[in-house]
Amino acid sequence: ESFCRNDPILVESWFAIEPIQCGGNPWEQLREKRLFRDERERVEFWFLYYQNIEILDYREEQVYGAVCRACSCPRGYKIYVLVEGHHYNDLINLGWEPATDVPEEPGCSIIKGEDTCPIGFSCNESTHTCETTKRQEQSCEEKYGCLVDRQYLDLLHRNSELQGHEYYVGALCSDEMTYSGLVNNFITSKEFSLINNYDFILRSYFGIYNNQYKLRYDNSLYKLPDYETINYWNNKMEKFSSEKESKLSVINSFSADALWDKKTPEISNSDFVDLLYKHILGRAPEKAGYDYHLSNLENNKITREEMLLVFIDSAEAKGKYANQVLTEISYFGLLGRAAERDGFVYHTSRLDKGTDRSKFLDSFVNSPKYIGRLDKLSCTFPH
């Protein structure tokens, strides 16, 4: 009986550790800063999540009355944790030592109107103990206002109007709309399509570059659009006198860069129509469509540039390149940059395999990169 009482492996054991430092990974830092009110919450989470060890008791050795907040503990600060005896060797193996100088349960005091308790606790002046306080709930505006405004700025390039702002904040707060639903509302809105020509520009880009070089997702030479080029044409298209003129300018620029103008003059009209079917639509022509387009070329009813536009703007091409376009628009609007090759391949293939639009957008708005971008823009992502 005496042996069992004194064997540290069989009884509860105190260990002294220095505060766990916030990791170098931005996502870990972000999670820690967002989720944990104080060091105790963070240490308890770390033990349980990473080591599967439950902390039975927790004490802190305060230095000159300092309080240890998450990710900002004073140098020399020590934390004491009490764990079940069978975890003794686990902590020894992690390099921590049994504690022999465990401090008494700390009292608290109120100095100049502020108590010395950790965040989420308040000091009971009669007992000098820290007691849990009800966490103050954020208002709907505090939780979602900045996020809604970011969509207006990032996707519509303007400030929000009061009516729209209040509508979206209310819908998010009442769970009538998810955050991915909010993003989807913006990128499918009439205003987005009117001020952004991303859909057409990206479709032209993929239709001309992708199929001109006969490249596919697994080809290391796959030519992806860059952010500057797409935005250059997005801004320039608004300056033309007509929609057709602006679209032809985009197509002529891309096809010239892809060497279409060097190759297509050397081929016949029939071969050119066949080229459009195979390269833009990725299939062999059907007889009726082939005859129709060839007749228009032979009778000078349409130029080759205009026919290229007809194919790029067709419902079939819109469907064929929809997943690639949505992937790039999500990168442009939510991350403020073009997709890197691996990310483009991964996200486009998810859509190709049937991932629905909501889940697809969820993967962007919940990603560390997007949350990190919001953090830089002084928005807090609601958890």
N, C-alpha and C positions, 0 to 999 in steps of 0.2 A: 504493500500500500504506500509506504514511504517512497519507494523507488518510483512508482507511477506518478506520485505528486510532483517529484522533483525532475523527472525526465522532461526536458523542454520539447521533445518531439511529441509527447503525449498530452501536454497541457497547452493552454493558450500562451502565446509568446509575443512579447513586444519587440519591435524592430525600429531602429532609428534610421531615417533616410533623409537625404537632402531633397528639396522640392524637385519634382520631375520637370525638367526643362521642356519648353515648347519645342517640338521638332523643327527641323529646317524645311520640311515639306509645307508649302503654303496652305494646302488643304487641311493638314493637321492643325496648323496654327489657327486657321479660320474656324474650324470646328471647335477648337478649345475656347477661343475668344467668344464664340457665339453661344455655345451650349452650357458653359460652366460658370456659375455665379461666383465661385471662390475656389481656392486650392483644394479644399476638402472634396468638393464634388468631383473635381477633375482627377484627383488621386484615387478616389473610390471607383470611378469609372475605369481608370487605367488598370487597376488591379483586377477588377471583375472581367473586363473585356479582353485584356491581353494576357492575363495570367490565370484567370478563372479562380481568383482568390477573393473571398469576401472579407472585408475589414470589419472587425467586431467593435473596435473603438478607435478613436482618432484624437490625437492631441498635437498641439503646436507649441514650440518653444519660441515665444515672441522676443524679438531683439529691440530693446528700448521702446517697447509699446507698439512696434510696427505690426501691421496686419498683412498676412500673405494673401494677395489676390492671385487669381489664375494668371500664370505666365509672367508675373512681376513680383517675385519674392526677394526680400533683401538677402545680401550675401551673408553666409553663416547661419541662415535660418535652418532649423531642423524640424522634421515632422516625425511623429511617433505613431506607428500603427500596431494594433493588436490583431493577431490572426490565430486561427486554430492551429494546434500543435502539429498536425500532420503536414502543414505547409512549411514547417521549420526549415527542412533541407532545401525546399524550393527557393526560399529567400537567401539562404546561405550561398546557394549556387549562383544566384544573381549578384553576389558580392556585397550583400547587406549584412550588417552585424546585429546581434541581439542587443537590445537596449538595457542598460543598467541604471540609467538616470532619468527614468520617465517622469516628466513634470506632473504636478497635481493638476486636476481638472481646472483649467484657467477660469479665473473670475473675469468680470468685465467692469468697465467704468465708462462714464459719460464725460468727455472732456470738450468744453466749449461747444456743447450742443451735439457733438458727434460721439457715437459709442465706438468701442474697440472691437466689436463683434464682426465676424466675416459678413460678406454680402449675403443677404437673404435672412439674416438674424438680427435681432435687436436686443439691447441690454435691459434686463429687468433690474431696476435700481434697488428693489427690496432684497432680492436674492443674489444679485451680482452674477447672474448667469445669462448666457446667450440663449435666446429662445427664437424658434422659427417664426418668421413673419410671413404673412401672405404676400406672395410675389405680385407686384403691381402689374396688372394687365395693360398691354399696349392698346391704344385706340385703333380703330380700323384705319384711320388716316396714317397713324404712325407705322403700322405694319405694312400697308400696301400703297400708300400715296406715292412714295418715291419710285416704286416699281412700275406703277401705271405711267407716271411721267416719263420714265426712261423709254417706254415703248413709243410714246409720241415723238420723243426726240430721236431715237435710233431708227425707227421705221417710217415715221411720217415727216421727220425733219422739222418739227415745229413744237411749240409749247401746247400743252393740253388746254382745252376749253373746259369751263367749270362743269357743264352738264355731263360731258363725256367722262371727265375725271371722277365725278361723284358716282356715276353709274358703274364704272368698272371697279372702283374701290368697294362699293356696296356689294357687287356681285361676288367679288373675291371673299369679302368678309363673311357673307352668308353662305358660302360654299356653293353658290349657284354656278360658279365658274371656277375652273382650275387655272393655275398660272399658265399652263401650256395652252389652255383654251383661250386665254387672253391674248397670247402671242399669235395663235392661229387666227383670231378675229382680226388682228391688225394686218397680217400678211395676206389675208384673203379679202380685205376690204376694198371697196371701189376706189377710195382715196389712195391707197397704197399702189394700186395698179395704174392710177392716173399720173402719179408723181414719180413712180419708179418704172423703168423699162427693163428691170432685171430679167424678167421672164423671157422677153424676146432676145435680149442681148446674150444671155447665157445659152438659150436654145440655139441661136445662130453659132455661137462659139463651139458648142459641143457638136452640132451637126456638121460644121465645116472642118474643124480640127480633128475631132475624134475619128470621123469616118474617112477623112481625106488620107490619113496615115494608117487607117485600118487598125487602130489601137483599141485595146479593151482594158478592163480593170486590172488584170494581172500583168499588164505590160509596163515595164519600168519607164518606158518612154512616153507614157500617157501625158498629154499636154493639158495641164489645168489652167484655168483663167487666173490672172492675178488681180488683186483688189484694185490697183490703180487703173488698169486698163478698163475694167468693167465700169468703174465709177466715172472715168473719163467720158466714155460713150453715154452713160446714163445722164450726165449733165449736158453733153453736146447735143443729144437728140432733141432736147427741148427747143433748140435754137433754129431748127429747120422750119421752112414755111409749111411743110405738109408731113403727115405721118409716113407716107410712102417714100418721100425723099429721105427722111431721116433713117428709115429702115434700110433703104438701098445703100446708104452711106456706110452703115455698120457692116452689111454683107460684103460690100466691095472691099472694105478695109481688111476684114478677116480672110476673105478668099484670096486677096492679093498676097497677104502674108503667108497663107498656106499654099501658095504657088498654083492656085487654080487658074489664074490668068496666063500662066506659062504653059499649062497642059491643055486646057479645054479648047483653045482656038485650033488645035491640031486635030481635033476629033470631029466627027460628023454630028449633025443634029440628033440622029437616032442614038448614037453612042452617048451623047450628052444626056438625053432623057434617061437612058439606062443607068448612067452614072449617078444621077440624082436619086433614082429609086434605091440603088444599092448603097450609096454613101449616106444619104440623108435619112431614108426610111429603113435602111438595113434589110432590104428584101428585093426579090425579083419583081418586075412590073407585071401588073395584070394587063391583059390585051386592051380593054376599053380605055383605061387610063393612059396607057402608053400611046395609043393611037391619037387620043385627044390632045395630049401635050405635044406630040410630034407635029401634028397638023398645025397647031398654033405657031410653032417655031417656023415651019416650012412656009407658012403664009404670012410671016412677019407680023403676026398679031401680038407678039410678045417677044421681048429680048431675053437672052439667056440669064441676065442678072435678075430680071423680073420673074422669070420662072423659078430661079433659085429661091427668091422670096416667097413665091407661092408654096413651094415645098416646105420651107422653114416655118411658115405660118399655118400650115395645114393642121387639122385636128389630130391626124395620125402622128405628126412630129411632136405636137404638144404633149401627147400621151407618152410617146417614146422617151422623151427627155425630161419628163416631169420629176422623176426621182432625183436626177442629177441637179436639176434646177432648184428643187426644194432644199437639197443638202447645202448648196452654195448660198442660197438666200438666208438660210438659218445661220450659217457662219458669218455672212455679211452683217445681218441685222442684230444678231445676239452676241457675237464675239468680236465684231468690228474688224474682221479680216477675212481673207480667202482661206479655203480649206487646204490643209497640207495633204499630201498624197494618201498617206495611211488613213487619216481621218475621213477623207472623201470616199475611199474605197469601202471602209467599214460602214459608214452611215448609208451610203447609196445601196450597198448590198443588203442592208437591213430592210430598206424599203422594197427592194426587189423581191425579198423573201416574204413580204406581206405584213411587216410591222405597220400598225395603223398610225395615222398622222399624230394622234394625241400622245402615244407612247414615244414616238420618234422625237417630238418636241420636248417631252419630259426629260429625255436624256440630255438635251441641251441645257434647259433651264435649271436642272439639278446638278449639272456638271461642275467640278471644282473650278474650271476655267471661267465659266460664266459667273459663278458666285464670287470668284476672285475679282472679276472685272467690275461687278457691282460694288464690291468693297472699295475699290479704287475710286469709284464714282460717288462714294458716300451714301450708297443705298445698303440697307440691311435686308438680307434675304430672310423671309419668315420661315421658321422651322415649325 
